[in-house]
Structures are given as structure tokens and as C-alpha cells.
Amino acid sequence: MINYSATIADHGRRMDSFLRAILPAASVSYIRQILKGGSVTLNDLPATPEVLLRLSDTVSLKETSRIRSLVKPRTNGPDLLYEDDEIAVFNKTAGLSVHRSAEHGIHNLVDAGIAFFGRRGIELKLYPVNRLDRETSGLVVMAKSSAKAGAFGKLFQEGLVEKRYLTVVSGKTADSGVIDLPLDEKESRSEFRTLCTRKGVSILSVTPITGRSHQIRRHLSSIGHPVMGDLRYGGKRIRELGGHALHSYRLAFPHPVSGAEVSIFSPVPEEFAGYLSRILDGDIVPLLDSLMAG
């Protein structure tokens, strides 16, 4: 057997996403095949595509000649969390733009995603359905055709997508709250739940009900609790992160083609996890488990 130990960057990752990272040239159908055939175990039990990993879990692959030929060291390329025939969902790193722009240069998630599929022998275009600020990490949905982009984009426009963000803000916040503050002369609403308050900061789960530009950052700043690291809206600089402490960790929506309810969790990036670890004196697993549980 070929054994792997899940790291903090895998906590909450789907098994099929983990296998794509270590078998980058494998097709989606082959990954499904080895899972269904029992060639992959999680802590010595049969694994399924949708099971979520936890820190220090052991993933074991049967050491066949084909699996040996496909296994590669994990790279810093695009982190694909979920894929079906219509969409690919990536975990965007902080500091990377979704699109190419004159301001931030040529490196962007769309081109990186297209190159990622190209290395698997798949030629396609990708159409972002949602967008994240450059310094925000987390979930970006990309459609594999312009028609599917329209169908998935409609879900966001009609408010049928549940979005949750993890953030750290300055000060002590209420246990929960609702921020109703128009932005750019448009109705805007955000809801938050306080997960923990320690060392002069609060860790929040935030659900934006509307989708205005910089909504979470502007709303939290407006109530006197700016996002840590968000210098634009009054946040304090933090040494662990190059940008601000805001991560899109969950999307849930009804799939417009299959009708199935899709829920995708994005593991917290290692740098962000390191910052949380400092706040919580090392033990961040209970916090991450609470996010995974919803």
C-alpha cells in the first residue's frame, strides 16, 4: 500500500479532491473506479468520493503498476476541490486574481485552471461564476461552457447559493448579528456568528445574503470590527498573512442540471491556519470541525 497522512491543508477536503492532487494525470472516471473498486482506504476502511478528511487521517492506495505510474508529488498548482461535467470548483489562494488584469499581471486562476486541465489532455475554456477579491482565499466556481455559466450564474443572482466565510476581526463582537447597511445605494445584508473571541480579536463565520463589492469587509468595518489585515478598511496588519484574514469556506446550491444539493467545503489555507493557531494557542481542529459541521 502507498500511505499518505492528511495535513491541516487537507482538513475538510473531499477524498476525490485529495486523490486528484496525488494522481494529477488520472481521469475523473479512473478516480471513481479505484474508489468503487476498494483500492483506496481511509484509516483502513473503504473510502468514498465525498468523505471529508481530517488532520492526520491515513489514506492508503493499493500499489498497482498503474497507480504507481500515476502517483506524483503534490505541487502548488490549482487546488481543484470538486468537479463534474458542468463545473470545476477551485480553492483560490490569497493574492491570486480570478481574471488576468493590467493591475495585477498575467497570473490568474482562470488561466491556471485551463492549464491544469490541459496537462490532463482536456482542452476547454473556464467561465467564473462567482468572484473573490484578490486577497480573499477560497471557493471559486467555474463553468465549463458559457451556457452552463449562465445557468449557474442565475443561482447566485437569485440568492439560491449559500455562502459562508471565515474571518478574523478586531475587537469583541456580539455572539451573532445582522448588518443591514446599503452599499453603493443598494440593499445589502450580512449575517455573522461569533465562533471565538481571544487575544483582542474575534473569529467569525459570515454569511453574505446579498453580493455587493467588498461587502463583508465594508460591513464589518462599519460596525467597528474591521477584518484583520484589511488595510483598506481599517484592519491591522498581521505578520502571518500577506493579505487579509477572509476565506470562503462553504458553498451550497441546488445543481441546475442534476437537481442534487451540492455542498462544497474549502480547507483553510496553511498560512491562515497558522494565524488561527497563534490565536487559539495551537489547537485549531475543534474550530475547523465546527465549520465542517455547518
VOZA-826781 format. One record per residue (C-alpha): residue number from 1; residue in one letter; z, x, y. Coordinates in Angstrom, 2 decimals. Example, Ala and Ser with C-alpha at 12.3 -4.5 7.8 and 13.67 -1.06 7.14 Angstrom:
residues 2
<num:1&residu:A&z:7.80&x:12.30&y:-4.50>
<num:2&residu:S&z:7.14&x:13.67&y:-1.06>
This chain:
residues 294
<num:1&residu:M&z:0.00&x:0.00&y:0.00>
<num:2&residu:I&z:-0.60&x:1.03&y:3.61>
<num:3&residu:N&z:2.51&x:0.21&y:5.64>
<num:4&residu:Y&z:3.00&x:-0.40&y:9.37>
<num:5&residu:S&z:6.10&x:-1.13&y:11.40>
<num:6&residu:A&z:5.81&x:-3.61&y:14.27>
<num:7&residu:T&z:6.71&x:-2.21&y:17.70>
<num:8&residu:I&z:8.05&x:-4.01&y:20.75>
<num:9&residu:A&z:4.43&x:-4.48&y:21.89>
<num:10&residu:D&z:3.86&x:-6.49&y:18.68>
<num:11&residu:H&z:6.87&x:-8.79&y:19.05>
<num:12&residu:G&z:5.30&x:-12.25&y:19.11>
<num:13&residu:R&z:1.82&x:-11.08&y:18.08>
<num:14&residu:R&z:-0.15&x:-13.14&y:15.56>
<num:15&residu:M&z:-0.83&x:-11.41&y:12.26>
<num:16&residu:D&z:-4.61&x:-11.73&y:12.64>
<num:17&residu:S&z:-4.39&x:-10.04&y:16.06>
<num:18&residu:F&z:-2.39&x:-7.17&y:14.54>
<num:19&residu:L&z:-4.98&x:-6.73&y:11.79>
<num:20&residu:R&z:-7.83&x:-6.67&y:14.32>
<num:21&residu:A&z:-6.06&x:-3.79&y:16.08>
<num:22&residu:I&z:-5.81&x:-1.64&y:12.94>
<num:23&residu:L&z:-9.13&x:-2.80&y:11.41>
<num:24&residu:P&z:-11.28&x:-2.84&y:14.57>
<num:25&residu:A&z:-14.63&x:-2.97&y:12.76>
<num:26&residu:A&z:-13.61&x:-5.80&y:10.43>
<num:27&residu:S&z:-15.17&x:-9.21&y:10.95>
<num:28&residu:V&z:-13.06&x:-12.29&y:11.58>
<num:29&residu:S&z:-14.16&x:-13.65&y:8.20>
<num:30&residu:Y&z:-13.06&x:-10.46&y:6.41>
<num:31&residu:I&z:-9.62&x:-10.59&y:8.02>
<num:32&residu:R&z:-9.29&x:-14.20&y:6.92>
<num:33&residu:Q&z:-10.45&x:-13.18&y:3.43>
<num:34&residu:I&z:-7.85&x:-10.44&y:2.92>
<num:35&residu:L&z:-5.10&x:-12.70&y:4.24>
<num:36&residu:K&z:-6.10&x:-15.57&y:1.96>
<num:37&residu:G&z:-6.51&x:-13.19&y:-0.98>
<num:38&residu:G&z:-2.99&x:-11.82&y:-0.70>
<num:39&residu:S&z:-3.98&x:-8.30&y:0.36>
<num:40&residu:V&z:-1.61&x:-8.45&y:3.35>
<num:41&residu:T&z:2.15&x:-8.98&y:3.21>
<num:42&residu:L&z:4.83&x:-9.32&y:5.87>
<num:43&residu:N&z:8.21&x:-7.99&y:4.76>
<num:44&residu:D&z:6.96&x:-8.22&y:1.14>
<num:45&residu:L&z:5.95&x:-11.88&y:1.47>
<num:46&residu:P&z:2.38&x:-13.26&y:1.70>
<num:47&residu:A&z:1.14&x:-13.26&y:5.30>
<num:48&residu:T&z:-0.80&x:-15.96&y:7.15>
<num:49&residu:P&z:-3.09&x:-15.56&y:10.19>
<num:50&residu:E&z:-0.81&x:-17.41&y:12.60>
<num:51&residu:V&z:2.58&x:-15.94&y:11.63>
<num:52&residu:L&z:4.22&x:-14.11&y:14.55>
<num:53&residu:L&z:5.52&x:-10.58&y:14.14>
<num:54&residu:R&z:8.95&x:-9.38&y:15.25>
<num:55&residu:L&z:10.18&x:-5.91&y:16.13>
<num:56&residu:S&z:10.49&x:-3.65&y:13.05>
<num:57&residu:D&z:8.72&x:-6.07&y:10.70>
<num:58&residu:T&z:6.81&x:-4.29&y:7.92>
<num:59&residu:V&z:3.13&x:-5.15&y:7.50>
<num:60&residu:S&z:1.59&x:-3.89&y:4.24>
<num:61&residu:L&z:-2.10&x:-3.78&y:3.29>
<num:62&residu:K&z:-3.41&x:-3.33&y:-0.24>
<num:63&residu:E&z:-5.02&x:0.12&y:-0.33>
<num:64&residu:T&z:-8.56&x:-0.75&y:-1.45>
<num:65&residu:S&z:-11.52&x:1.51&y:-0.73>
<num:66&residu:R&z:-12.90&x:-0.95&y:1.82>
<num:67&residu:I&z:-9.61&x:-1.33&y:3.68>
<num:68&residu:R&z:-9.20&x:2.47&y:3.73>
<num:69&residu:S&z:-12.67&x:2.78&y:5.29>
<num:70&residu:L&z:-11.83&x:0.22&y:7.99>
<num:71&residu:V&z:-8.35&x:1.41&y:8.99>
<num:72&residu:K&z:-8.35&x:3.22&y:12.34>
<num:73&residu:P&z:-5.61&x:4.46&y:14.68>
<num:74&residu:R&z:-4.68&x:1.88&y:17.28>
<num:75&residu:T&z:-6.29&x:2.51&y:20.66>
<num:76&residu:N&z:-5.72&x:1.46&y:24.26>
<num:77&residu:G&z:-8.79&x:-0.79&y:24.25>
<num:78&residu:P&z:-8.80&x:-4.52&y:24.99>
<num:79&residu:D&z:-5.97&x:-6.36&y:23.25>
<num:80&residu:L&z:-7.51&x:-9.37&y:21.51>
<num:81&residu:L&z:-4.81&x:-11.92&y:20.70>
<num:82&residu:Y&z:-6.86&x:-14.89&y:19.48>
<num:83&residu:E&z:-10.49&x:-15.58&y:18.60>
<num:84&residu:D&z:-12.56&x:-18.45&y:17.28>
<num:85&residu:D&z:-16.24&x:-19.39&y:17.51>
<num:86&residu:E&z:-15.89&x:-20.57&y:21.12>
<num:87&residu:I&z:-13.34&x:-18.33&y:22.84>
<num:88&residu:A&z:-11.62&x:-14.96&y:22.83>
<num:89&residu:V&z:-8.17&x:-14.61&y:24.39>
<num:90&residu:F&z:-7.14&x:-11.17&y:25.65>
<num:91&residu:N&z:-3.81&x:-9.73&y:26.75>
<num:92&residu:K&z:-4.80&x:-8.21&y:30.11>
<num:93&residu:T&z:-2.94&x:-5.11&y:31.20>
<num:94&residu:A&z:-1.42&x:-4.91&y:34.68>
<num:95&residu:G&z:-3.66&x:-3.01&y:37.08>
<num:96&residu:L&z:-6.91&x:-4.19&y:35.49>
<num:97&residu:S&z:-9.16&x:-6.68&y:37.28>
<num:98&residu:V&z:-10.68&x:-9.55&y:35.33>
<num:99&residu:H&z:-14.07&x:-9.02&y:37.03>
<num:100&residu:R&z:-15.84&x:-5.98&y:38.45>
<num:101&residu:S&z:-15.18&x:-5.69&y:42.18>
<num:102&residu:A&z:-16.07&x:-3.35&y:45.03>
<num:103&residu:E&z:-12.39&x:-3.06&y:45.94>
<num:104&residu:H&z:-11.10&x:-2.00&y:42.51>
<num:105&residu:G&z:-14.09&x:-0.22&y:40.95>
<num:106&residu:I&z:-16.06&x:-0.81&y:37.79>
<num:107&residu:H&z:-13.24&x:-1.04&y:35.23>
<num:108&residu:N&z:-12.58&x:-4.68&y:34.37>
<num:109&residu:L&z:-11.62&x:-6.92&y:31.47>
<num:110&residu:V&z:-14.96&x:-8.73&y:31.15>
<num:111&residu:D&z:-16.96&x:-5.54&y:30.62>
<num:112&residu:A&z:-14.26&x:-4.07&y:28.37>
<num:113&residu:G&z:-14.32&x:-7.23&y:26.24>
<num:114&residu:I&z:-18.11&x:-7.18&y:25.94>
<num:115&residu:A&z:-17.97&x:-3.51&y:24.87>
<num:116&residu:F&z:-15.21&x:-4.35&y:22.37>
<num:117&residu:F&z:-17.41&x:-6.91&y:20.63>
<num:118&residu:G&z:-20.40&x:-4.56&y:20.87>
<num:119&residu:R&z:-18.54&x:-1.99&y:18.79>
<num:120&residu:R&z:-18.25&x:-4.67&y:16.10>
<num:121&residu:G&z:-22.00&x:-5.24&y:16.25>
<num:122&residu:I&z:-21.67&x:-8.51&y:18.18>
<num:123&residu:E&z:-23.77&x:-8.90&y:21.32>
<num:124&residu:L&z:-22.52&x:-11.61&y:23.65>
<num:125&residu:K&z:-21.52&x:-12.44&y:27.20>
<num:126&residu:L&z:-17.99&x:-13.44&y:28.14>
<num:127&residu:Y&z:-17.09&x:-16.03&y:30.76>
<num:128&residu:P&z:-13.48&x:-16.02&y:32.06>
<num:129&residu:V&z:-11.99&x:-19.50&y:32.06>
<num:130&residu:N&z:-8.77&x:-18.57&y:33.88>
<num:131&residu:R&z:-7.90&x:-15.63&y:36.10>
<num:132&residu:L&z:-4.87&x:-13.45&y:36.70>
<num:133&residu:D&z:-4.08&x:-11.31&y:39.72>
<num:134&residu:R&z:-4.92&x:-7.65&y:39.15>
<num:135&residu:E&z:-1.25&x:-6.59&y:38.85>
<num:136&residu:T&z:-0.28&x:-9.54&y:36.62>
<num:137&residu:S&z:-0.46&x:-8.97&y:32.87>
<num:138&residu:G&z:-1.04&x:-11.47&y:30.11>
<num:139&residu:L&z:-3.33&x:-14.16&y:28.78>
<num:140&residu:V&z:-6.95&x:-14.48&y:29.87>
<num:141&residu:V&z:-9.21&x:-16.96&y:28.07>
<num:142&residu:M&z:-12.89&x:-16.03&y:27.85>
<num:143&residu:A&z:-15.58&x:-18.38&y:26.60>
<num:144&residu:K&z:-18.46&x:-17.03&y:24.52>
<num:145&residu:S&z:-21.06&x:-19.16&y:26.33>
<num:146&residu:S&z:-21.45&x:-20.76&y:29.74>
<num:147&residu:A&z:-21.40&x:-24.23&y:28.15>
<num:148&residu:K&z:-18.07&x:-23.54&y:26.44>
<num:149&residu:A&z:-16.74&x:-22.08&y:29.70>
<num:150&residu:G&z:-17.35&x:-25.45&y:31.32>
<num:151&residu:A&z:-15.54&x:-27.32&y:28.54>
<num:152&residu:F&z:-12.52&x:-25.03&y:28.60>
<num:153&residu:G&z:-12.52&x:-24.80&y:32.39>
<num:154&residu:K&z:-12.23&x:-28.58&y:32.53>
<num:155&residu:L&z:-8.96&x:-28.37&y:30.60>
<num:156&residu:F&z:-7.48&x:-26.14&y:33.31>
<num:157&residu:Q&z:-8.85&x:-28.31&y:36.11>
<num:158&residu:E&z:-7.38&x:-31.47&y:34.58>
<num:159&residu:G&z:-3.96&x:-29.92&y:34.05>
<num:160&residu:L&z:-4.16&x:-30.07&y:30.25>
<num:161&residu:V&z:-3.21&x:-26.41&y:29.79>
<num:162&residu:E&z:0.47&x:-25.49&y:29.65>
<num:163&residu:K&z:1.02&x:-22.10&y:31.29>
<num:164&residu:R&z:4.23&x:-20.10&y:31.19>
<num:165&residu:Y&z:5.03&x:-16.83&y:32.91>
<num:166&residu:L&z:7.85&x:-14.33&y:32.54>
<num:167&residu:T&z:9.07&x:-12.76&y:35.75>
<num:168&residu:V&z:11.98&x:-10.86&y:37.28>
<num:169&residu:V&z:13.04&x:-11.82&y:40.80>
<num:170&residu:S&z:15.63&x:-10.53&y:43.23>
<num:171&residu:G&z:18.98&x:-12.30&y:43.52>
<num:172&residu:K&z:20.74&x:-15.00&y:41.55>
<num:173&residu:T&z:18.66&x:-18.14&y:41.00>
<num:174&residu:A&z:19.75&x:-21.63&y:40.03>
<num:175&residu:D&z:19.76&x:-22.48&y:36.31>
<num:176&residu:S&z:16.48&x:-24.31&y:36.87>
<num:177&residu:G&z:14.44&x:-25.62&y:39.75>
<num:178&residu:V&z:11.27&x:-27.14&y:41.11>
<num:179&residu:I&z:9.35&x:-25.70&y:44.06>
<num:180&residu:D&z:7.19&x:-28.24&y:45.87>
<num:181&residu:L&z:5.53&x:-26.31&y:48.66>
<num:182&residu:P&z:1.93&x:-26.86&y:49.77>
<num:183&residu:L&z:-0.18&x:-23.69&y:49.70>
<num:184&residu:D&z:-3.39&x:-23.40&y:51.72>
<num:185&residu:E&z:-2.89&x:-27.05&y:52.73>
<num:186&residu:K&z:-2.98&x:-28.16&y:49.08>
<num:187&residu:E&z:-0.26&x:-29.75&y:46.98>
<num:188&residu:S&z:1.43&x:-27.04&y:44.90>
<num:189&residu:R&z:4.24&x:-27.25&y:42.38>
<num:190&residu:S&z:6.05&x:-24.71&y:40.21>
<num:191&residu:E&z:8.98&x:-25.20&y:37.83>
<num:192&residu:F&z:11.32&x:-22.44&y:36.69>
<num:193&residu:R&z:14.11&x:-21.88&y:34.20>
<num:194&residu:T&z:16.57&x:-19.01&y:34.55>
<num:195&residu:L&z:16.94&x:-17.04&y:31.32>
<num:196&residu:C&z:19.43&x:-14.44&y:32.53>
<num:197&residu:T&z:20.99&x:-13.02&y:35.71>
<num:198&residu:R&z:22.10&x:-9.39&y:35.62>
<num:199&residu:K&z:22.40&x:-6.43&y:38.00>
<num:200&residu:G&z:21.25&x:-8.31&y:41.09>
<num:201&residu:V&z:18.11&x:-9.80&y:39.53>
<num:202&residu:S&z:17.19&x:-12.93&y:37.58>
<num:203&residu:I&z:14.79&x:-13.22&y:34.65>
<num:204&residu:L&z:12.81&x:-16.46&y:34.78>
<num:205&residu:S&z:10.33&x:-18.49&y:32.79>
<num:206&residu:V&z:7.99&x:-20.16&y:35.28>
<num:207&residu:T&z:5.54&x:-22.99&y:34.70>
<num:208&residu:P&z:2.94&x:-23.48&y:37.46>
<num:209&residu:I&z:1.94&x:-27.14&y:37.46>
<num:210&residu:T&z:-0.90&x:-26.51&y:39.89>
<num:211&residu:G&z:-3.05&x:-23.39&y:40.09>
<num:212&residu:R&z:-3.20&x:-22.04&y:43.65>
<num:213&residu:S&z:-3.91&x:-18.43&y:44.57>
<num:214&residu:H&z:-0.79&x:-16.25&y:44.09>
<num:215&residu:Q&z:1.14&x:-19.50&y:43.55>
<num:216&residu:I&z:4.13&x:-18.18&y:41.58>
<num:217&residu:R&z:4.53&x:-15.14&y:43.81>
<num:218&residu:R&z:4.35&x:-17.16&y:47.02>
<num:219&residu:H&z:6.59&x:-19.96&y:45.76>
<num:220&residu:L&z:9.36&x:-17.65&y:44.56>
<num:221&residu:S&z:9.20&x:-15.65&y:47.78>
<num:222&residu:S&z:9.51&x:-18.90&y:49.77>
<num:223&residu:I&z:12.93&x:-19.65&y:48.20>
<num:224&residu:G&z:14.24&x:-16.15&y:48.84>
<num:225&residu:H&z:13.67&x:-14.73&y:45.36>
<num:226&residu:P&z:10.50&x:-12.59&y:45.50>
<num:227&residu:V&z:9.05&x:-11.12&y:42.33>
<num:228&residu:M&z:10.32&x:-7.59&y:41.78>
<num:229&residu:G&z:7.63&x:-5.04&y:42.55>
<num:230&residu:D&z:5.59&x:-7.53&y:44.59>
<num:231&residu:L&z:5.48&x:-5.62&y:47.86>
<num:232&residu:R&z:3.04&x:-8.09&y:49.41>
<num:233&residu:Y&z:5.52&x:-10.97&y:49.27>
<num:234&residu:G&z:8.78&x:-9.13&y:49.87>
<num:235&residu:G&z:9.66&x:-7.78&y:46.43>
<num:236&residu:K&z:11.39&x:-4.43&y:45.94>
<num:237&residu:R&z:9.57&x:-1.53&y:44.30>
<num:238&residu:I&z:10.61&x:-0.81&y:40.71>
<num:239&residu:R&z:10.19&x:2.54&y:39.04>
<num:240&residu:E&z:9.11&x:1.33&y:35.58>
<num:241&residu:L&z:6.12&x:-0.67&y:36.78>
<num:242&residu:G&z:3.14&x:0.32&y:38.86>
<num:243&residu:G&z:2.76&x:-3.29&y:39.99>
<num:244&residu:H&z:4.90&x:-6.41&y:39.91>
<num:245&residu:A&z:7.03&x:-7.99&y:37.19>
<num:246&residu:L&z:4.92&x:-11.00&y:36.27>
<num:247&residu:H&z:3.47&x:-11.65&y:32.80>
<num:248&residu:S&z:1.55&x:-14.68&y:31.49>
<num:249&residu:Y&z:3.16&x:-15.10&y:28.07>
<num:250&residu:R&z:2.07&x:-18.51&y:26.79>
<num:251&residu:L&z:-0.91&x:-20.86&y:26.95>
<num:252&residu:A&z:-1.09&x:-24.14&y:25.04>
<num:253&residu:F&z:-4.00&x:-26.58&y:25.11>
<num:254&residu:P&z:-5.97&x:-29.08&y:23.02>
<num:255&residu:H&z:-9.07&x:-27.30&y:21.71>
<num:256&residu:P&z:-12.06&x:-29.18&y:23.20>
<num:257&residu:V&z:-14.19&x:-28.61&y:20.08>
<num:258&residu:S&z:-11.81&x:-28.83&y:17.12>
<num:259&residu:G&z:-9.22&x:-31.06&y:18.77>
<num:260&residu:A&z:-6.43&x:-28.89&y:17.36>
<num:261&residu:E&z:-3.47&x:-27.92&y:19.53>
<num:262&residu:V&z:-3.72&x:-24.20&y:20.27>
<num:263&residu:S&z:-0.65&x:-22.23&y:21.35>
<num:264&residu:I&z:-1.00&x:-18.52&y:22.11>
<num:265&residu:F&z:1.85&x:-16.11&y:22.83>
<num:266&residu:S&z:1.30&x:-12.78&y:24.54>
<num:267&residu:P&z:3.67&x:-9.90&y:23.70>
<num:268&residu:V&z:5.41&x:-8.32&y:26.68>
<num:269&residu:P&z:3.78&x:-5.00&y:27.68>
<num:270&residu:E&z:5.75&x:-1.86&y:26.83>
<num:271&residu:E&z:6.37&x:-0.90&y:30.49>
<num:272&residu:F&z:7.64&x:-4.39&y:31.31>
<num:273&residu:A&z:9.75&x:-4.37&y:28.13>
<num:274&residu:G&z:11.25&x:-1.06&y:29.25>
<num:275&residu:Y&z:12.22&x:-2.61&y:32.59>
<num:276&residu:L&z:13.79&x:-5.60&y:30.84>
<num:277&residu:S&z:15.64&x:-3.24&y:28.52>
<num:278&residu:R&z:17.23&x:-1.49&y:31.51>
<num:279&residu:I&z:18.35&x:-4.82&y:32.96>
<num:280&residu:L&z:19.74&x:-6.02&y:29.62>
<num:281&residu:D&z:21.24&x:-2.67&y:28.54>
<num:282&residu:G&z:18.81&x:-2.24&y:25.69>
<num:283&residu:D&z:18.81&x:-5.45&y:23.66>
<num:284&residu:I&z:15.77&x:-7.50&y:24.69>
<num:285&residu:V&z:14.96&x:-9.05&y:21.30>
<num:286&residu:P&z:17.05&x:-12.23&y:21.89>
<num:287&residu:L&z:15.21&x:-12.77&y:25.18>
<num:288&residu:L&z:11.81&x:-12.32&y:23.54>
<num:289&residu:D&z:12.81&x:-14.62&y:20.69>
<num:290&residu:S&z:13.74&x:-17.32&y:23.21>
<num:291&residu:L&z:10.28&x:-17.02&y:24.77>
<num:292&residu:M&z:8.60&x:-17.27&y:21.36>
<num:293&residu:A&z:10.63&x:-20.37&y:20.57>
<num:294&residu:G&z:9.34&x:-22.06&y:23.71>
